């Protein structure tokens, strides 16, 4: 008389699914070692290009806040009345603040 255990005979002789032989473990570790690692060359090139543009921020010292280049009494017309370049570069945040103030005064910025 045969007792039905619910396990087919073909699976009785096979090792359990979670157990691996030494040969299978060694083969799996070799595959992991030979699997190529993804390298994002575009991201590396972008970071390098950004570093050239921005500069090395780790070596920059904190800049001391200095007086604004654009005088508080300067108007938009004063700024644009000459074709000569400015004596020194105007930082973008300062120029934006200046333009926003002019636009508020003229009612263009709501």
C-alpha positions as CSV (number, residue, x, y, z in Angstrom):
1,X,0.0,0.0,0.0
2,X,1.4,3.4,-1.0
3,X,0.9,6.5,1.0
4,X,0.3,9.7,-0.9
5,X,2.5,12.4,0.8
6,X,1.6,15.1,-1.8
7,X,5.2,15.2,-3.1
8,X,5.7,13.8,-6.5
9,X,8.5,11.2,-6.8
10,X,10.5,13.3,-9.3
11,X,11.1,15.9,-6.6
12,X,12.0,13.5,-3.8
13,X,15.6,12.9,-5.2
14,X,16.3,16.6,-5.9
15,X,17.9,18.9,-3.3
16,X,15.6,21.4,-1.7
17,X,15.3,24.7,-3.6
18,X,17.0,26.9,-1.0
19,X,20.1,24.6,-0.7
20,X,22.9,24.8,-3.2
21,X,25.8,22.6,-3.7
22,X,29.4,23.9,-3.4
23,X,29.8,23.9,-7.2
24,X,26.6,26.0,-7.7
25,X,27.7,28.5,-5.0
26,X,31.1,28.9,-6.5
27,X,29.6,29.3,-10.0
28,X,27.2,31.9,-8.7
29,X,30.0,33.9,-7.0
30,X,32.1,33.8,-10.3
31,X,29.1,35.2,-12.2
32,X,28.8,38.0,-9.7
33,X,32.5,38.8,-10.1
34,X,32.4,38.8,-13.9
35,X,29.1,40.7,-14.2
36,X,30.0,44.1,-15.6
37,X,29.2,47.1,-13.4
38,X,27.1,49.9,-15.0
39,X,29.1,53.1,-15.3
40,X,27.2,56.2,-16.3
41,X,29.8,57.9,-18.5
42,X,27.4,60.8,-19.3
43,X,27.0,61.6,-15.6
44,X,30.7,61.5,-15.1
45,X,31.3,63.8,-18.1
46,X,28.5,66.2,-16.8
47,X,30.1,66.4,-13.4
48,X,33.5,67.1,-14.9
49,X,32.0,69.8,-17.1
50,X,30.1,71.3,-14.2
51,X,33.3,71.3,-12.0
52,X,35.1,73.2,-14.8
53,X,32.3,75.7,-15.0
54,X,31.7,76.2,-11.3
55,X,35.2,75.6,-10.1
56,X,36.3,73.5,-7.1
57,X,34.0,74.6,-4.3
58,X,36.0,72.8,-1.7
59,X,38.9,75.2,-2.2
60,X,36.9,78.4,-2.4
61,X,36.9,80.6,0.7
62,X,33.7,82.2,1.8
63,X,33.4,85.6,0.1
64,X,32.9,88.5,2.4
65,X,29.8,90.4,1.8
66,X,30.7,93.7,0.1
67,X,28.9,96.8,-0.8
68,X,26.5,96.5,-3.8
69,X,27.9,97.6,-7.1
70,X,24.6,99.2,-8.2
71,X,23.9,102.3,-6.1
72,X,20.5,102.4,-4.3
73,X,19.8,105.7,-6.0
74,X,20.5,104.5,-9.6
75,X,17.6,104.3,-11.9
76,X,17.0,102.0,-14.8
77,X,17.7,104.9,-17.3
78,X,21.0,105.6,-15.5
79,X,22.0,102.0,-15.8
80,X,21.2,101.9,-19.6
81,X,22.2,105.4,-20.6
82,X,25.8,104.5,-21.5
83,X,27.3,102.0,-23.9
84,X,30.4,101.6,-21.8
85,X,30.9,98.4,-19.8
86,X,30.5,98.5,-16.1
87,X,33.6,99.1,-14.0
88,X,33.2,95.7,-12.4
89,X,30.9,92.7,-12.9
90,X,27.5,92.9,-11.3
91,X,26.5,89.7,-9.5
92,X,23.3,88.2,-10.8
93,X,21.4,88.3,-7.5
94,X,22.1,92.1,-7.3
95,X,20.9,92.7,-10.8
96,X,17.7,90.7,-10.2
97,X,17.0,92.7,-7.1
98,X,17.5,95.9,-9.0
99,X,15.2,94.9,-11.8
100,X,12.5,93.7,-9.5
101,X,12.6,97.0,-7.6
102,X,12.3,98.9,-10.9
103,X,9.5,96.7,-12.1
104,X,7.6,97.3,-8.8
105,X,8.1,101.0,-9.1
106,X,6.7,100.9,-12.7
107,X,3.8,98.6,-11.7
108,X,5.0,95.8,-14.0
109,X,5.5,93.2,-11.3
110,X,2.5,92.0,-9.5
